[in-house]
Amino acid sequence: MHVIPVELGTRSYPIFLGCNIIDRLPKIYRSLKLPLRAVIVCDANVARLHLKVLVSTLRQCTVATTIITVPAGEKHKSLETANKIYSELIKHRHTRTDALIAFGSGVTGDLAGFVAATFRRGMPFIQIPTTLLAQVESAIGGKTGVNHPSSKNAVGAFHQPKLVFSDVQFLSTLSRREIICGLGEAIKYGYLDKKVFAFLDRHIEDILRKDLDILEEVVLRCNAMKATMISEDERETDTTGGRAVLNLGHTLGQALEVLSNFRLHHGEAVLIGLRWELLIAQRVGIVQEKDFARLWRLLSRIPFKPGLQRFSRAALLKHLYSDNTKARFVLPRSIGDVITTASIDKKVMSSTLKELLKH
Ligand code: GLY
């Protein structure tokens, strides 16, 4: 089992990562002196597959656990669902000293984390992610939130967990689609680091067939990088890079998610966004051709054909320009070296989008 510390002074926490480690949770829970009363928030799919094992494990270290099940999917990451969770917490007389455990996907983590940040002015939060995307990325770093009908993640808070517990055994039940979504976030780390790129390049087929040893290594490498970035720039205030480079692929990605009415899942949309930023970097002449080709080839090996012809370029550009928070781009110069910029000519955006939408 690996332990990756996220160093944030009084808000520091460990990430525990391994395969088949659920039996170790009670000891970890007790050693961190986490609350004896706990609430588990999960979606119906995770409840069906994994809830029994988590509840019986937690029984060894908690005195009472409430289960709150929410509908799966980004559409339900809303104030309305958050409100239903608040009602359940009130009904079961939970207080701000009880723990709230997000058990499941990135959507569950963002939503439950937001509730933990706001209910009774904040309760201790625990992340037990069960998807590749959540283990690689969203369970770490304390970004929590819900969507506003016209803007993704518009309402939220930074609220760091007390513990992230990632058992890659949970990944064995994921669909290929979920693995591809996780790859969207993992390949982002390949843009940022040569060794991660080389590892993904060597093992992409192993990842797709859910080799758990390889998946553990992917999560480990990405988590180690993210832990350092979060420690250095917790609230994404570093304008020269910092945590903001993790928004690679997200500028277009989030627009596509919204315009597809969330039929495109987050990781899929990020994969498309990664392609677009690569095309922009090529068009403005900042990416080395050799690295452009290597990144493009890696992305092309993922069996994901989004059928982008259905998206209107005008609608995408309108969406990108209507939300100032999305106007920044992260562009690769070479593998392991990116820049963030807000000054991309509209003509370049438009012509590269045209090229992208052909695929
Ligand atoms: N997912 C981007 C971040 O955590 O900053």
Boltz pocket constraint, residues with backbone or C-beta under 6 A from the ligand:
constraints:
  - pocket:
      binder: B
      contacts: [[A, 137], [A, 138], [A, 140], [A, 141], [A, 143], [A, 243], [A, 246], [A, 247]]
      max_distance: 6.0
